């Protein structure tokens, strides 16, 4: 299950897109996918706006029109049933699928309750992304989980994070990996060196 932002801050957008298209059971559109498909700056972190613009333009130039169209056709939300459990997938939040920034680690309970209340029937698991901050909260019988990010962590730990559902149990896992290959590829891109430096720093520190 993929929660959006396949492309835009990495050097291999085509490979990432092809992998998700081939392997994901379900995927929803993230704001970066939306920006590459349609333009604009919806839901972009203001502190990364310059990097976003440079990488959006690069990604639009290297992806074929058919791939940009595929990104634009991804649903904003999707319901999936697995092993008898109901999952609702959305990139940001049900009230604003592409832009609402609500970090589970600090969100007010009433704000989370309002988001879950928009869904009928209520899912067993509401899966969100967008903030790149892993976390898990409970609202009634619904678990809200943000698995974090595979390639753009924001929690100060430069690891890939993902969630695993097994036998009714949901856990977030960390995976440490060598960033050198990605950093070398970033250096080879025909883009502003300052943008390369910033993206490399995010990989090194796990924060922006």
N, C-alpha and C positions, 0 to 999 in steps of 0.2 A: 504494500500500500504506500503510495507516494503522495506527499502533501504539497507539492508545487515548488517552483524555482529550480527547474531542471538546469537552466542556463543563466549566464550573464556575468558571473564574477570569476569564471575559470577559463583556462586556455583551450579546452576540448569540448565545446558545446555540442558538436555533432555526435561525438562518441557518447556523451552523457544522454542525449536525446534518444539515440538508437538503443542504448541499454534499457532505459525506462520503457520505451515503446515495446521492446521485446520481452521484458521480464516482469513488469509491474502487473499485478492483478487488477489494480485500479489506480488512477492518478487524477489529481485535480490541478487546475491552473493556478500558478502563483503570480504575484504582481510583476516579477521579473520576466516570466514567460509572457505575460500580458504586454509588457512594455516592448519586448522584442517583436511580438506579433503585430501590435497595433500602434506602437509609439507611446509617448506620454511618460509620466513619472508617478503614476498612482502608487501610493503606499510606500514610497522610497524613504529610507532613513535620511533625514536632512544632512546628517554628518557624512554621508557617503554619496551625496548627489553628484559630485564631480566624477567620482569613480563609476557610478552607475551610468552616466551619460556616455562616457568613453567606451565602456564595455558593452553597453546596449548597441552603440553604433558598430563596434567591431563584430558583435554577434550577428546583427542583422546582415552585415556584409558577407559573412562566411557561411551562413545557413542558407540552403536553397529555399526558394519560395514555398515549396511543398512542405518543408519542415516548419517554417514559420506559420504556415496555415494550420498544421497539425497542432502546434502550441496554442494557437488562437481558438481551436475547436475543443480543447480540453474543457470539461465542465468546471463550473465554479464550486460545486459541491457534489458529493456522491454518497449514496448509501450502499453499504456492502454487508452481507451476512456471511460470517465465517464461523464454523464450529458451533452453530446455534446462537452466536452473539451478533448483535446489530451494531455496526460501526457507521458513524457519520464522519466523512472526510471533508475538510475545508482548509484552505491555506491560512487565513487569518482568524476570523470569527464569523458565526452565522449571521450576525447583524451587518457585517461588511466583509464579504469573503476575501477581498484582496488587500484591504488597507488597515483594518482595526488592529492596533498594536496593544495586546493585553498579555503581559507576562504572567504566567501561572505562579511564579515564585512570589509575586507581590500583588497580584490582582485582589480587589475586594471581593468577598464571597457574594455579595449582592449583584455585582457585575457579572460574575460567572453564572449565577442563577438566572439572570435575565437572558443570557445567551442560550442556555439550555432550554429555557421556557419557549423559545422560538421554534423548537423542533418537535414535530408530532408525527408519529409516536417518538417518545424520547429514546435515544439510542442507549445501548449499554456502554458504549465508548464513543466519546467525541474526540476526534483526532485533529489537532491544529498544528500550525507551524509559524512562519512569518517572523517571530522574534528571535529565532535561532537559540533560544534558551530552553534547555530541557527541564521538564517539570511535570508533576502529576497532582491533580486535585480531585475531590469528590463533591458532586452536587446531587444530593438525593441518591438515587440508584445509578447515576451516570458517572463514570470516570472520565475526566478530561485529561488528555495527555498531549504534551508537546515533546516529541522525541529529540528535539534539538536540531543539529545540522551535521551532514556528512562532510561538507567542505568549507563551511564558513561559520565556525563556532563563535559565540559571543559571551560565553560564560567564564572566560579566563583560563580555560583548559584546552590546549590545542589538539584535541582528539575528535575523531568522528563519533557521533552519538546516534543511536537508533533504538527503537522500541521493539520488544518481542512479546507476542501474545502466545501463551502456551497453557493449555488445560485450564483456561479461565484466569490465569495469572498474567499480569502485565508488568514488565520490567524494562527499565532503560539501561542500555549497555554502552560502555565507552570502548573505543578501539583506537589505540595509538598506532600511528603510521608515520613513515618517513615522508616529509614534505618536499624533499630536495627535487624530486622529478617535476612536481607541479611548479615549484619556484623557478626551475630552469626553463620550463616551457613559457612561463609568464615573461621571462626576460627576453624571449625570442619574438614576442608579439610586436607588431608595428604600432605601438601606442605610446602615449606620454610616459616617460620613465618614472615620473612622480606617482602615477597611478600604479605602475608595477611595484614600486617600493611599498605603497600602502597595502596592496593586496598581499604582498609577501609578509608584511608585518602582521596582518591578521592571521595568516597561517601559522606564523611563529608563536604568537601570543595568545591566540584564541579569543581575541577581543578587538573591538573597533573603537 
